C-alpha cells in the first residue's frame, strides 16, 4: 500500500493535472479544427487514443513506477513530466495557430 501512495505522490499532483488539461485541450482543439475544416469523423476521434499521447502517458507512468521503487529515478520522472508538458504545449499552440491565432513561430517547432 505504501508503494501505491508513493506512486500517486510522485506522478500525481500538479504535473498530472497539467498533462491531463493539455491532453483535453489538444483533443478539443483538434475537434474544433476538424469541424472548421469539415473533416470531422468519429473514427478520427477514436484514433486520437492511438497517437503519441498514449505512449507519453504510458512512459510517464512507467518512470513513475521506477521512481517509486528506486528513488534515484525520481528526477527521471520530473524530466519526463516536463518533456511531456512541453510537447503537449507545442501541440496546443500549433492547433491555436492553425485556428488563426497569432502564435510566434518559435513556439510551434
KEMIGU-941662 format. One record per atom (N, C-alpha, C, O): chain; x, y, z; atom name. Coordinates in pm, whole numbers. Example, Ala and Ser with C-alpha at 12.3 -4.5 7.8 and 13.67 -1.06 7.14 Angstrom:
// KEMIGU-941662
[site 'A'; [1319; -569; 780]; 'N']
[site 'A'; [1230; -450; 780]; 'CA']
[site 'A'; [1320; -330; 780]; 'C']
[site 'A'; [1424; -332; 846]; 'O']
[site 'A'; [1285; -225; 708]; 'N']
[site 'A'; [1367; -106; 714]; 'CA']
[site 'A'; [1290; 3; 787]; 'C']
[site 'A'; [1341; 114; 804]; 'O']
***
This chain:
// KEMIGU-941662
[site 'A'; [82; -120; 0]; 'N']
[site 'A'; [0; 0; 0]; 'CA']
[site 'A'; [86; 126; 0]; 'C']
[site 'A'; [51; 226; -62]; 'O']
[site 'A'; [199; 121; 70]; 'N']
[site 'A'; [285; 239; 75]; 'CA']
[site 'A'; [342; 272; -62]; 'C']
[site 'A'; [367; 389; -92]; 'O']
[site 'A'; [364; 169; -147]; 'N']
[site 'A'; [414; 195; -282]; 'CA']
[site 'A'; [310; 267; -367]; 'C']
[site 'A'; [344; 353; -448]; 'O']
[site 'A'; [185; 233; -347]; 'N']
[site 'A'; [78; 298; -423]; 'CA']
[site 'A'; [70; 446; -385]; 'C']
[site 'A'; [58; 533; -472]; 'O']
[site 'A'; [75; 474; -258]; 'N']
[site 'A'; [70; 613; -211]; 'CA']
[site 'A'; [192; 690; -262]; 'C']
[site 'A'; [180; 804; -305]; 'O']
[site 'A'; [310; 626; -256]; 'N']
[site 'A'; [432; 691; -305]; 'CA']
[site 'A'; [423; 717; -455]; 'C']
[site 'A'; [467; 821; -503]; 'O']
[site 'A'; [367; 622; -531]; 'N']
[site 'A'; [350; 638; -675]; 'CA']
[site 'A'; [257; 755; -706]; 'C']
[site 'A'; [288; 839; -791]; 'O']
[site 'A'; [145; 759; -637]; 'N']
[site 'A'; [48; 868; -660]; 'CA']
[site 'A'; [110; 1003; -624]; 'C']
[site 'A'; [89; 1102; -694]; 'O']
[site 'A'; [185; 1007; -516]; 'N']
[site 'A'; [252; 1131; -477]; 'CA']
[site 'A'; [354; 1174; -582]; 'C']
[site 'A'; [370; 1293; -609]; 'O']
[site 'A'; [423; 1076; -640]; 'N']
[site 'A'; [529; 1107; -737]; 'CA']
[site 'A'; [474; 1154; -871]; 'C']
[site 'A'; [522; 1254; -925]; 'O']
[site 'A'; [376; 1084; -926]; 'N']
[site 'A'; [327; 1119; -1061]; 'CA']
[site 'A'; [204; 1208; -1059]; 'C']
[site 'A'; [171; 1268; -1161]; 'O']
[site 'A'; [137; 1218; -946]; 'N']
[site 'A'; [14; 1294; -939]; 'CA']
[site 'A'; [37; 1442; -919]; 'C']
[site 'A'; [142; 1496; -954]; 'O']
[site 'A'; [-61; 1505; -861]; 'N']
[site 'A'; [-49; 1647; -830]; 'CA']
[site 'A'; [-53; 1736; -952]; 'C']
[site 'A'; [-118; 1705; -1052]; 'O']
[site 'A'; [18; 1846; -942]; 'N']
[site 'A'; [17; 1948; -1047]; 'CA']
[site 'A'; [70; 1895; -1180]; 'C']
[site 'A'; [19; 1932; -1286]; 'O']
[site 'A'; [172; 1809; -1176]; 'N']
[site 'A'; [227; 1754; -1300]; 'CA']
[site 'A'; [120; 1679; -1378]; 'C']
[site 'A'; [100; 1705; -1497]; 'O']
[site 'A'; [51; 1588; -1312]; 'N']
[site 'A'; [-51; 1507; -1380]; 'CA']
[site 'A'; [-169; 1593; -1423]; 'C']
[site 'A'; [-222; 1575; -1533]; 'O']
[site 'A'; [-211; 1686; -1339]; 'N']
[site 'A'; [-323; 1774; -1375]; 'CA']
[site 'A'; [-288; 1857; -1498]; 'C']
[site 'A'; [-371; 1874; -1588]; 'O']
[site 'A'; [-166; 1908; -1504]; 'N']
[site 'A'; [-123; 1988; -1620]; 'CA']
[site 'A'; [-123; 1903; -1746]; 'C']
[site 'A'; [-171; 1947; -1850]; 'O']
[site 'A'; [-71; 1782; -1736]; 'N']
[site 'A'; [-68; 1692; -1852]; 'CA']
[site 'A'; [-210; 1661; -1899]; 'C']
[site 'A'; [-238; 1666; -2018]; 'O']
[site 'A'; [-299; 1630; -1807]; 'N']
[site 'A'; [-436; 1597; -1845]; 'CA']
[site 'A'; [-509; 1716; -1906]; 'C']
[site 'A'; [-584; 1700; -2002]; 'O']
[site 'A'; [-488; 1835; -1852]; 'N']
[site 'A'; [-551; 1956; -1909]; 'CA']
[site 'A'; [-500; 1978; -2051]; 'C']
[site 'A'; [-578; 2012; -2140]; 'O']
[site 'A'; [-371; 1959; -2073]; 'N']
[site 'A'; [-314; 1978; -2207]; 'CA']
[site 'A'; [-366; 1872; -2305]; 'C']
[site 'A'; [-388; 1902; -2423]; 'O']
[site 'A'; [-384; 1749; -2259]; 'N']
[site 'A'; [-440; 1644; -2345]; 'CA']
[site 'A'; [-583; 1680; -2386]; 'C']
[site 'A'; [-619; 1668; -2503]; 'O']
[site 'A'; [-663; 1723; -2290]; 'N']
[site 'A'; [-802; 1762; -2319]; 'CA']
[site 'A'; [-804; 1883; -2413]; 'C']
[site 'A'; [-884; 1887; -2507]; 'O']
[site 'A'; [-717; 1981; -2388]; 'N']
[site 'A'; [-711; 2099; -2476]; 'CA']
[site 'A'; [-673; 2059; -2617]; 'C']
[site 'A'; [-731; 2108; -2714]; 'O']
[site 'A'; [-575; 1970; -2630]; 'N']
[site 'A'; [-532; 1922; -2762]; 'CA']
[site 'A'; [-647; 1851; -2833]; 'C']
[site 'A'; [-670; 1873; -2951]; 'O']
[site 'A'; [-718; 1767; -2760]; 'N']
[site 'A'; [-831; 1695; -2818]; 'CA']
[site 'A'; [-941; 1791; -2863]; 'C']
[site 'A'; [-991; 1781; -2975]; 'O']
[site 'A'; [-980; 1884; -2775]; 'N']
[site 'A'; [-1087; 1978; -2809]; 'CA']
[site 'A'; [-1049; 2068; -2926]; 'C']
[site 'A'; [-1131; 2094; -3014]; 'O']
[site 'A'; [-925; 2116; -2927]; 'N']
[site 'A'; [-881; 2199; -3039]; 'CA']
[site 'A'; [-878; 2119; -3169]; 'C']
[site 'A'; [-908; 2173; -3276]; 'O']
[site 'A'; [-841; 1991; -3160]; 'N']
[site 'A'; [-845; 1905; -3279]; 'CA']
[site 'A'; [-986; 1889; -3332]; 'C']
[site 'A'; [-1007; 1890; -3453]; 'O']
[site 'A'; [-1082; 1873; -3242]; 'N']
[site 'A'; [-1222; 1862; -3283]; 'CA']
[site 'A'; [-1269; 1992; -3347]; 'C']
[site 'A'; [-1335; 1990; -3451]; 'O']
[site 'A'; [-1235; 2105; -3286]; 'N']
[site 'A'; [-1273; 2236; -3342]; 'CA']
[site 'A'; [-1214; 2254; -3481]; 'C']
[site 'A'; [-1282; 2299; -3573]; 'O']
[site 'A'; [-1086; 2218; -3496]; 'N']
[site 'A'; [-1022; 2229; -3628]; 'CA']
[site 'A'; [-1090; 2139; -3731]; 'C']
[site 'A'; [-1114; 2181; -3844]; 'O']
[site 'A'; [-1122; 2017; -3690]; 'N']
[site 'A'; [-1188; 1924; -3783]; 'CA']
[site 'A'; [-1326; 1976; -3823]; 'C']
[site 'A'; [-1365; 1965; -3939]; 'O']
[site 'A'; [-1399; 2031; -3728]; 'N']
[site 'A'; [-1531; 2087; -3761]; 'CA']
[site 'A'; [-1516; 2208; -3853]; 'C']
[site 'A'; [-1592; 2224; -3949]; 'O']
[site 'A'; [-1418; 2293; -3823]; 'N']
[site 'A'; [-1395; 2412; -3906]; 'CA']
[site 'A'; [-1361; 2373; -4050]; 'C']
[site 'A'; [-1407; 2436; -4145]; 'O']
[site 'A'; [-1280; 2269; -4064]; 'N']
[site 'A'; [-1237; 2226; -4198]; 'CA']
[site 'A'; [-1331; 2123; -4260]; 'C']
[site 'A'; [-1303; 2070; -4368]; 'O']
[site 'A'; [-1443; 2096; -4191]; 'N']
[site 'A'; [-1542; 1999; -4239]; 'CA']
[site 'A'; [-1479; 1861; -4261]; 'C']
[site 'A'; [-1508; 1793; -4360]; 'O']
[site 'A'; [-1394; 1820; -4167]; 'N']
[site 'A'; [-1325; 1691; -4175]; 'CA']
[site 'A'; [-1356; 1602; -4055]; 'C']
[site 'A'; [-1293; 1497; -4038]; 'O']
[site 'A'; [-1452; 1641; -3973]; 'N']
[site 'A'; [-1478; 1566; -3850]; 'CA']
[site 'A'; [-1539; 1430; -3881]; 'C']
[site 'A'; [-1629; 1417; -3964]; 'O']
[site 'A'; [-1487; 1328; -3811]; 'N']
[site 'A'; [-1549; 1196; -3813]; 'CA']
[site 'A'; [-1522; 1129; -3680]; 'C']
[site 'A'; [-1419; 1153; -3617]; 'O']
[site 'A'; [-1615; 1045; -3638]; 'N']
[site 'A'; [-1597; 977; -3510]; 'CA']
[site 'A'; [-1480; 879; -3515]; 'C']
[site 'A'; [-1419; 852; -3411]; 'O']
[site 'A'; [-1448; 826; -3632]; 'N']
[site 'A'; [-1333; 736; -3645]; 'CA']
[site 'A'; [-1203; 809; -3611]; 'C']
[site 'A'; [-1117; 756; -3542]; 'O']
[site 'A'; [-1191; 932; -3661]; 'N']
[site 'A'; [-1072; 1011; -3629]; 'CA']
[site 'A'; [-1065; 1044; -3480]; 'C']
[site 'A'; [-958; 1051; -3421]; 'O']
[site 'A'; [-1183; 1063; -3421]; 'N']
[site 'A'; [-1187; 1090; -3278]; 'CA']
[site 'A'; [-1135; 970; -3200]; 'C']
[site 'A'; [-1060; 986; -3103]; 'O']
[site 'A'; [-1173; 850; -3240]; 'N']
[site 'A'; [-1123; 729; -3175]; 'CA']
[site 'A'; [-973; 710; -3200]; 'C']
[site 'A'; [-903; 656; -3115]; 'O']
[site 'A'; [-925; 755; -3315]; 'N']
[site 'A'; [-782; 742; -3347]; 'CA']
[site 'A'; [-694; 827; -3256]; 'C']
[site 'A'; [-574; 803; -3245]; 'O']
[site 'A'; [-754; 927; -3191]; 'N']
[site 'A'; [-676; 1014; -3102]; 'CA']
[site 'A'; [-605; 933; -2994]; 'C']
[site 'A'; [-491; 964; -2957]; 'O']
[site 'A'; [-672; 829; -2945]; 'N']
[site 'A'; [-612; 748; -2839]; 'CA']
[site 'A'; [-491; 669; -2887]; 'C']
[site 'A'; [-410; 625; -2806]; 'O']
[site 'A'; [-478; 651; -3018]; 'N']
[site 'A'; [-366; 576; -3072]; 'CA']
[site 'A'; [-249; 666; -3109]; 'C']
[site 'A'; [-152; 620; -3169]; 'O']
[site 'A'; [-258; 793; -3076]; 'N']
[site 'A'; [-149; 885; -3106]; 'CA']
[site 'A'; [-40; 874; -3000]; 'C']
[site 'A'; [-47; 788; -2912]; 'O']
[site 'A'; [58; 959; -3010]; 'N']
[site 'A'; [169; 958; -2916]; 'CA']
[site 'A'; [127; 985; -2772]; 'C']
[site 'A'; [200; 952; -2678]; 'O']
[site 'A'; [10; 1045; -2753]; 'N']
[site 'A'; [-36; 1078; -2618]; 'CA']
[site 'A'; [-43; 951; -2533]; 'C']
[site 'A'; [-5; 952; -2416]; 'O']
[site 'A'; [-91; 843; -2591]; 'N']
[site 'A'; [-100; 715; -2519]; 'CA']
[site 'A'; [39; 670; -2475]; 'C']
[site 'A'; [57; 624; -2362]; 'O']
[site 'A'; [138; 683; -2563]; 'N']
[site 'A'; [273; 641; -2530]; 'CA']
[site 'A'; [338; 735; -2428]; 'C']
[site 'A'; [414; 691; -2341]; 'O']
[site 'A'; [310; 864; -2438]; 'N']
[site 'A'; [363; 958; -2340]; 'CA']
[site 'A'; [315; 922; -2200]; 'C']
[site 'A'; [395; 917; -2106]; 'O']
[site 'A'; [186; 897; -2186]; 'N']
[site 'A'; [131; 865; -2054]; 'CA']
[site 'A'; [184; 731; -2004]; 'C']
[site 'A'; [215; 717; -1886]; 'O']
[site 'A'; [193; 635; -2093]; 'N']
[site 'A'; [248; 505; -2053]; 'CA']
[site 'A'; [391; 518; -2005]; 'C']
[site 'A'; [427; 461; -1902]; 'O']
[site 'A'; [471; 591; -2078]; 'N']
[site 'A'; [610; 613; -2039]; 'CA']
[site 'A'; [621; 689; -1908]; 'C']
[site 'A'; [706; 659; -1825]; 'O']
[site 'A'; [534; 786; -1891]; 'N']
[site 'A'; [533; 864; -1767]; 'CA']
[site 'A'; [501; 774; -1647]; 'C']
[site 'A'; [567; 783; -1543]; 'O']
[site 'A'; [402; 689; -1663]; 'N']
[site 'A'; [365; 601; -1552]; 'CA']
[site 'A'; [473; 495; -1526]; 'C']
[site 'A'; [495; 457; -1411]; 'O']
[site 'A'; [539; 447; -1632]; 'N']
[site 'A'; [648; 351; -1612]; 'CA']
[site 'A'; [763; 417; -1536]; 'C']
[site 'A'; [819; 357; -1444]; 'O']
[site 'A'; [799; 540; -1575]; 'N']
[site 'A'; [904; 609; -1500]; 'CA']
[site 'A'; [859; 636; -1356]; 'C']
[site 'A'; [941; 636; -1264]; 'O']
[site 'A'; [730; 659; -1337]; 'N']
[site 'A'; [677; 677; -1202]; 'CA']
[site 'A'; [692; 551; -1119]; 'C']
[site 'A'; [724; 558; -1000]; 'O']
[site 'A'; [668; 436; -1180]; 'N']
[site 'A'; [686; 309; -1109]; 'CA']
[site 'A'; [833; 291; -1072]; 'C']
[site 'A'; [865; 253; -959]; 'O']
[site 'A'; [922; 319; -1169]; 'N']
[site 'A'; [1065; 307; -1141]; 'CA']
[site 'A'; [1108; 404; -1031]; 'C']
[site 'A'; [1186; 368; -943]; 'O']
[site 'A'; [1056; 526; -1035]; 'N']
[site 'A'; [1090; 624; -933]; 'CA']
[site 'A'; [1037; 587; -796]; 'C']
[site 'A'; [1095; 623; -694]; 'O']
[site 'A'; [926; 514; -793]; 'N']
[site 'A'; [870; 468; -666]; 'CA']
[site 'A'; [956; 356; -606]; 'C']
[site 'A'; [980; 352; -486]; 'O']
[site 'A'; [1001; 267; -693]; 'N']
[site 'A'; [1080; 152; -646]; 'CA']
[site 'A'; [1225; 191; -620]; 'C']
[site 'A'; [1286; 148; -522]; 'O']
[site 'A'; [1280; 275; -709]; 'N']
[site 'A'; [1420; 316; -698]; 'CA']
[site 'A'; [1426; 469; -691]; 'C']
[site 'A'; [1412; 536; -794]; 'O']
[site 'A'; [1446; 524; -574]; 'N']
[site 'A'; [1444; 670; -556]; 'CA']
[site 'A'; [1540; 747; -647]; 'C']
[site 'A'; [1517; 865; -673]; 'O']
[site 'A'; [1645; 684; -696]; 'N']
[site 'A'; [1736; 755; -786]; 'CA']
[site 'A'; [1671; 789; -920]; 'C']
[site 'A'; [1727; 867; -998]; 'O']
[site 'A'; [1553; 733; -949]; 'N']
[site 'A'; [1480; 763; -1072]; 'CA']
[site 'A'; [1381; 877; -1056]; 'C']
[site 'A'; [1312; 912; -1152]; 'O']
[site 'A'; [1371; 935; -938]; 'N']
[site 'A'; [1273; 1041; -915]; 'CA']
[site 'A'; [1295; 1158; -1011]; 'C']
[site 'A'; [1198; 1213; -1063]; 'O']
[site 'A'; [1419; 1197; -1035]; 'N']
[site 'A'; [1445; 1308; -1127]; 'CA']
[site 'A'; [1407; 1272; -1270]; 'C']
[site 'A'; [1371; 1359; -1349]; 'O']
[site 'A'; [1416; 1143; -1305]; 'N']
[site 'A'; [1373; 1100; -1438]; 'CA']
[site 'A'; [1224; 1124; -1455]; 'C']
[site 'A'; [1179; 1164; -1562]; 'O']
[site 'A'; [1148; 1101; -1350]; 'N']
[site 'A'; [1003; 1126; -1355]; 'CA']
[site 'A'; [977; 1274; -1378]; 'C']
[site 'A'; [891; 1310; -1458]; 'O']
[site 'A'; [1049; 1359; -1310]; 'N']
[site 'A'; [1031; 1504; -1328]; 'CA']
[site 'A'; [1070; 1548; -1469]; 'C']
[site 'A'; [1003; 1632; -1528]; 'O']
[site 'A'; [1178; 1492; -1521]; 'N']
[site 'A'; [1219; 1525; -1658]; 'CA']
[site 'A'; [1115; 1474; -1758]; 'C']
[site 'A'; [1083; 1544; -1854]; 'O']
[site 'A'; [1063; 1355; -1735]; 'N']
[site 'A'; [960; 1300; -1824]; 'CA']
[site 'A'; [836; 1389; -1822]; 'C']
[site 'A'; [780; 1418; -1928]; 'O']
[site 'A'; [794; 1432; -1704]; 'N']
[site 'A'; [676; 1519; -1694]; 'CA']
[site 'A'; [701; 1651; -1767]; 'C']
[site 'A'; [614; 1698; -1840]; 'O']
[site 'A'; [818; 1710; -1747]; 'N']
[site 'A'; [850; 1837; -1813]; 'CA']
[site 'A'; [852; 1820; -1965]; 'C']
[site 'A'; [802; 1906; -2037]; 'O']
[site 'A'; [910; 1711; -2012]; 'N']
[site 'A'; [916; 1685; -2156]; 'CA']
[site 'A'; [777; 1669; -2215]; 'C']
[site 'A'; [747; 1723; -2321]; 'O']
[site 'A'; [692; 1595; -2147]; 'N']
[site 'A'; [554; 1574; -2194]; 'CA']
[site 'A'; [478; 1706; -2195]; 'C']
[site 'A'; [404; 1735; -2289]; 'O']
[site 'A'; [494; 1785; -2091]; 'N']
[site 'A'; [424; 1914; -2083]; 'CA']
[site 'A'; [468; 2007; -2195]; 'C']
[site 'A'; [384; 2072; -2258]; 'O']
[site 'A'; [598; 2014; -2221]; 'N']
[site 'A'; [648; 2099; -2330]; 'CA']
[site 'A'; [595; 2049; -2465]; 'C']
[site 'A'; [554; 2129; -2549]; 'O']
[site 'A'; [597; 1918; -2486]; 'N']
[site 'A'; [550; 1861; -2612]; 'CA']
[site 'A'; [401; 1888; -2632]; 'C']
[site 'A'; [360; 1932; -2739]; 'O']
[site 'A'; [321; 1861; -2531]; 'N']
[site 'A'; [177; 1884; -2543]; 'CA']
[site 'A'; [145; 2032; -2560]; 'C']
[site 'A'; [52; 2067; -2633]; 'O']
[site 'A'; [220; 2118; -2493]; 'N']
[site 'A'; [201; 2262; -2510]; 'CA']
[site 'A'; [227; 2303; -2655]; 'C']
[site 'A'; [154; 2385; -2711]; 'O']
[site 'A'; [330; 2244; -2716]; 'N']
[site 'A'; [358; 2277; -2856]; 'CA']
[site 'A'; [245; 2227; -2947]; 'C']
[site 'A'; [213; 2294; -3046]; 'O']
[site 'A'; [185; 2111; -2915]; 'N']
[site 'A'; [70; 2063; -2993]; 'CA']
[site 'A'; [-46; 2162; -2984]; 'C']
[site 'A'; [-109; 2194; -3085]; 'O']
[site 'A'; [-75; 2209; -2863]; 'N']
[site 'A'; [-185; 2302; -2841]; 'CA']
[site 'A'; [-157; 2434; -2914]; 'C']
[site 'A'; [-246; 2488; -2981]; 'O']
[site 'A'; [-37; 2485; -2903]; 'N']
[site 'A'; [-1; 2611; -2971]; 'CA']
[site 'A'; [-10; 2597; -3122]; 'C']
[site 'A'; [-55; 2689; -3191]; 'O']
[site 'A'; [31; 2482; -3174]; 'N']
[site 'A'; [21; 2459; -3319]; 'CA']
[site 'A'; [-124; 2460; -3364]; 'C']
[site 'A'; [-156; 2517; -3469]; 'O']
[site 'A'; [-211; 2399; -3287]; 'N']
[site 'A'; [-353; 2398; -3323]; 'CA']
[site 'A'; [-413; 2539; -3313]; 'C']
[site 'A'; [-494; 2578; -3397]; 'O']
[site 'A'; [-374; 2614; -3211]; 'N']
[site 'A'; [-421; 2752; -3199]; 'CA']
[site 'A'; [-375; 2834; -3319]; 'C']
[site 'A'; [-450; 2918; -3370]; 'O']
[site 'A'; [-254; 2810; -3363]; 'N']
[site 'A'; [-201; 2880; -3480]; 'CA']
[site 'A'; [-282; 2843; -3605]; 'C']
[site 'A'; [-314; 2930; -3687]; 'O']
[site 'A'; [-315; 2716; -3619]; 'N']
[site 'A'; [-395; 2671; -3734]; 'CA']
[site 'A'; [-537; 2728; -3731]; 'C']
[site 'A'; [-603; 2738; -3834]; 'O']
[site 'A'; [-583; 2765; -3611]; 'N']
[site 'A'; [-714; 2828; -3599]; 'CA']
[site 'A'; [-709; 2978; -3629]; 'C']
[site 'A'; [-812; 3045; -3631]; 'O']
[site 'A'; [-587; 3030; -3651]; 'N']
[site 'A'; [-574; 3169; -3689]; 'CA']
[site 'A'; [-526; 3261; -3578]; 'C']
[site 'A'; [-514; 3382; -3600]; 'O']
[site 'A'; [-498; 3209; -3461]; 'N']
[site 'A'; [-447; 3293; -3354]; 'CA']
[site 'A'; [-300; 3322; -3376]; 'C']
[site 'A'; [-227; 3237; -3427]; 'O']
[site 'A'; [-255; 3441; -3339]; 'N']
[site 'A'; [-114; 3475; -3359]; 'CA']
[site 'A'; [-25; 3405; -3255]; 'C']
[site 'A'; [-24; 3441; -3138]; 'O']
[site 'A'; [47; 3305; -3301]; 'N']
[site 'A'; [140; 3231; -3215]; 'CA']
[site 'A'; [278; 3243; -3277]; 'C']
[site 'A'; [296; 3212; -3395]; 'O']
[site 'A'; [377; 3287; -3199]; 'N']
[site 'A'; [513; 3300; -3254]; 'CA']
[site 'A'; [564; 3167; -3310]; 'C']
[site 'A'; [543; 3061; -3250]; 'O']
[site 'A'; [629; 3174; -3423]; 'N']
[site 'A'; [679; 3055; -3492]; 'CA']
[site 'A'; [769; 2969; -3402]; 'C']
[site 'A'; [762; 2847; -3406]; 'O']
[site 'A'; [853; 3033; -3323]; 'N']
[site 'A'; [948; 2957; -3241]; 'CA']
[site 'A'; [881; 2873; -3133]; 'C']
[site 'A'; [943; 2782; -3078]; 'O']
[site 'A'; [755; 2900; -3103]; 'N']
[site 'A'; [684; 2824; -3003]; 'CA']
[site 'A'; [615; 2700; -3059]; 'C']
[site 'A'; [564; 2618; -2983]; 'O']
[site 'A'; [613; 2686; -3190]; 'N']
[site 'A'; [541; 2574; -3251]; 'CA']
[site 'A'; [633; 2476; -3322]; 'C']
[site 'A'; [586; 2392; -3399]; 'O']
[site 'A'; [760; 2485; -3298]; 'N']
[site 'A'; [852; 2391; -3364]; 'CA']
[site 'A'; [871; 2267; -3285]; 'C']
[site 'A'; [945; 2178; -3326]; 'O']
***
